[in-house]
Amino acid sequence: MADEVKAVLDTLDPQNVTLLSFSMGGSISILYVSPHDGAHIKKLALVGADAPCFTKREDFPYGIDKLAVDDLIRQTYEDRPSMLRNFSEIFFVASEKLSPEFKIWNLGLGLAASSYATIQCAIELRDADLRKDLANIQVPAPIVHGANDRYAYLIWPKLCMKILKVHSLYKLKKLVMVFTLKNARELTQSLSSLLASYLLLSKGLDLWGAATLEMTAML
């Protein structure tokens, strides 16, 4: 998917872009910026990013168990609507307070993706190790993360900060993964200093994302 990001940027040819990435979009953006020397990019903003590693490994004990991701893949094959409904419970501080209508709408976002896309994204999240890619990034990389995120652990951005050469961390209190829905004003205020002449928003393919990479260029 990083190749698609490159294709869009090469076609539009914007300069001094702030690349704002969310969730798995962070992984995708890192995989674009790292090997291409930050072409077109002035800053890389990582918002609730799934980096540096989504799953645990021998030298990285901070992620999710790979077997847990394998189980999500199994559930996707067997009953994807049920998997998405259960998985979404960790996105909110108090999901029991959400209205039934909101939960239906939220489930619909996940069901809009294809089963194939959901499974392939889970595999990518399970296997990716972005530590070397992060070390190659030369552009400033501000980080925004929810302090109570139960999906992307708070230790992840701290580890990213140790690897990145230029960075800063905005920690949003009392927020979990979907702070873009529940705390849009606080998120916007935290990111306001990052706005350049172009802001490129990338929504990554993740377990709860749409089936295609959605990118919007804004003046």
C-alpha positions in Angstrom: 0.0 0.0 0.0 3.0 2.3 0.4 3.4 2.0 -3.4 -0.1 3.4 -3.8 0.9 6.4 -1.6 4.0 7.0 -3.8 1.9 6.7 -7.0 -0.5 9.4 -5.8 2.2 11.7 -4.6 4.2 11.3 -7.8 1.1 12.0 -9.9 -0.1 15.1 -7.9 3.5 16.2 -7.2 2.8 18.3 -4.2 5.8 19.7 -2.2 6.3 20.2 1.5 3.5 17.9 2.4 2.5 17.1 6.0 1.6 13.4 5.9 -1.0 12.7 8.6 -1.4 9.0 9.2 -3.7 7.1 11.6 -3.6 3.6 12.9 -2.3 1.2 10.3 -2.0 4.3 8.0 1.0 5.0 10.2 2.7 1.8 9.2 1.9 2.5 5.6 3.3 6.0 5.8 6.5 4.9 7.5 7.0 2.3 4.7 6.6 5.1 2.1 8.8 7.8 3.7 11.7 5.5 4.7 12.8 4.1 1.4 12.0 7.2 -0.7 14.0 9.7 1.4 10.8 11.5 2.3 10.0 12.5 -1.2 7.3 15.3 -1.2 7.2 15.1 2.6 8.0 17.9 5.0 6.6 16.3 8.2 5.2 12.9 9.1 2.5 13.0 11.8 1.9 9.6 13.4 -1.6 9.4 15.1 -2.3 6.3 17.1 0.1 4.5 14.8 0.7 0.7 14.8 4.4 1.1 15.1 7.2 0.1 15.6 5.8 -3.5 15.9 2.2 -4.6 16.3 3.0 -8.0 17.7 5.5 -9.4 20.2 8.7 -11.1 19.2 11.9 -12.3 20.9 13.5 -8.8 21.1 10.2 -6.9 21.3 7.9 -7.8 24.3 5.5 -4.9 24.0 2.9 -5.8 21.4 0.0 -8.2 20.9 0.6 -11.9 20.8 0.8 -13.2 17.3 -1.6 -16.0 18.3 -4.2 -13.4 19.1 -3.9 -12.0 15.6 -4.1 -15.5 14.2 -7.3 -15.9 16.2 -8.7 -12.7 14.7 -8.0 -14.1 11.2 -9.7 -17.4 12.1 -12.8 -15.4 13.3 -12.8 -13.4 10.1 -13.0 -16.6 8.1 -15.7 -18.0 10.3 -17.9 -15.0 11.2 -16.5 -11.6 10.2 -19.5 -9.5 11.4 -19.2 -11.0 14.9 -15.4 -10.5 14.9 -15.7 -6.9 14.0 -18.4 -6.3 16.6 -16.4 -7.8 19.4 -13.1 -6.3 18.2 -14.6 -2.8 18.2 -15.4 -2.9 21.9 -11.7 -2.0 22.7 -12.0 1.2 20.5 -14.0 3.2 23.1 -13.6 4.0 26.8 -17.2 3.0 27.6 -18.7 1.2 24.7 -21.8 0.3 26.8 -22.7 4.0 26.8 -22.9 4.1 23.0 -26.3 4.1 21.4 -27.4 1.0 19.5 -27.6 3.2 16.4 -24.0 4.3 16.8 -22.9 0.7 17.1 -24.7 -0.2 14.0 -23.1 2.6 12.1 -19.7 1.7 13.5 -20.1 -1.9 12.5 -21.1 -0.8 9.0 -17.8 0.9 8.5 -16.0 -2.4 9.1 -18.3 -4.4 7.0 -17.7 -2.1 4.0 -14.2 -3.6 3.7 -13.8 -6.9 1.9 -12.9 -10.1 3.9 -9.8 -10.4 1.8 -8.6 -6.9 2.7 -9.3 -7.5 6.4 -7.3 -10.7 6.5 -4.4 -9.4 4.5 -4.2 -6.3 6.8 -4.2 -8.6 9.8 -1.3 -10.6 8.3 0.6 -7.4 7.6 0.1 -6.1 11.1 1.2 -9.5 12.6 4.4 -9.8 10.6 5.6 -6.2 10.1 8.7 -4.9 11.9 9.2 -1.2 11.2 12.2 -0.4 13.5 14.7 -0.2 10.7 12.4 1.9 8.6 11.8 4.3 11.5 15.5 4.7 11.9 15.8 5.8 8.2 13.3 8.6 8.5 14.9 12.0 8.2 11.9 14.4 8.4 10.3 15.7 11.6 7.8 13.2 12.9 5.3 14.5 15.6 3.4 11.8 17.4 -0.2 11.9 18.7 -1.4 9.1 20.9 -4.3 8.3 23.2 -3.2 7.8 26.7 -5.8 5.1 27.3 -5.5 3.4 24.0 -6.1 -0.4 24.4 -5.4 -1.2 20.8 -2.1 0.7 20.1 -0.2 0.7 23.4 1.2 3.9 24.8 4.7 2.2 25.0 4.7 2.1 21.2 5.1 5.9 20.6 7.7 6.1 23.3 9.7 3.4 21.5 9.2 5.2 18.2 10.6 8.4 19.9 13.8 6.5 20.8 14.3 5.5 17.2 13.2 8.6 15.3 15.8 11.3 14.9 13.4 14.3 15.0 10.1 13.9 16.9 7.7 15.3 19.6 4.9 13.6 21.4 1.3 14.9 22.1 -0.3 12.5 24.6 -4.1 13.0 24.6 -5.5 12.1 28.1 -8.5 9.8 28.6 -8.5 8.8 24.9 -8.5 5.5 23.2 -8.1 4.5 19.6 -11.1 6.2 18.0 -10.3 9.7 19.4 -10.8 11.0 15.9 -14.6 10.5 16.5 -15.0 11.3 20.2 -12.3 14.0 20.7 -12.0 15.7 17.3 -11.5 19.2 18.7 -8.6 18.2 21.0 -7.0 16.2 18.2 -7.3 19.1 15.8 -5.8 21.5 18.3 -2.8 19.2 18.9 -2.2 19.0 15.2 -2.8 22.6 14.2 0.8 23.5 14.4 1.6 20.8 11.8 -0.5 22.2 9.0 1.4 23.1 5.9 0.2 24.4 2.5 -1.0 20.8 1.8 -2.2 18.3 4.3 -2.4 14.8 3.0 -4.8 12.6 5.0 -4.2 8.9 4.7 -6.6 6.4 6.1 -4.9 3.0 6.3 -6.4 -0.4 5.6 -6.8 -1.9 9.0 -9.2 -4.4 10.6 -11.8 -1.6 11.0 -10.9 0.4 7.9 -12.4 0.7 4.4 -11.4 -1.6 1.6 -9.4 1.0 -0.3 -6.7 3.6 0.6 -8.5 6.9 1.1 -6.4 10.0 0.4 -7.5 13.6 0.3 -5.4 16.6 -0.6 -6.5 19.8 1.2 -5.4 23.4 0.8 
